[in-house]
């Protein structure tokens, strides 16, 4: 399986990379493209996994992040079977106290980067019948005190992934969208 993982230098992203690498002994070889802006920790994770893992140092706030990650993945793996869009940031504060620059940064990383990566990876995922997975948060469905923009960005991410599943479901499931992504009708 050929997998892209963002936010792979630490936390959930690192754990995903380690679990996939450990599972490759049982399920066959996995090739991983690990992406993060933290070059030192990213290299450490890749070194621990071995030659199956390549890295792409990228700031997910940049508009070309999706294209850069997919280009690196294609150079390393010659295809994409899954994307784990996990990178994210958290900023504290009440909405009334936060500046517009914090809004722009948190939405760029937590929401827009997943869309840019999905757009760039879509042709490859369609060809392989692959999957796009994004890490959200319980804050996506329940407001969290003192995490104003974080909660909003994760709610937007959740809705964007639902929208992608409606639009792209037929690519993986034939003529009908993914059964888990049906719109609610009233």
C-alpha angles and dihedrals in degrees: 000000000000110000136180116206122187122199086031098147094079148357120008094357093054090046091052091051092048093047093049091048092048091047092053089078088064104030102035132269119324123201115208134196107198117199130190140127092239099088098182097051091040091056090048091055092046093047091053090052096045134214094338088073126071126178138226116193106208140148105232090210089072118098094230095052095108094049092046094049094047092047090052091047093051091049091051103035108016091225144025126238099169142007123205104196099196108142115117145144133217127212125184127222144089117278092246092057100045124097124232090247090064090050091052094048098046093046091045092056104030099040116008095048091058090052093048091049092046091051092049094045097042099093091050094045090048091052093050098037085241135164137243116209125184128194111229128164141236082257087072090074103023123047112242120213114246093009098090103153094030092060091046093049093049092048088052090048092052092051092045091054090049089051092049091051091054093047098040101031092096089057090065102025103038122238097352129061122251107291091228092058101056114142117245111250122204 
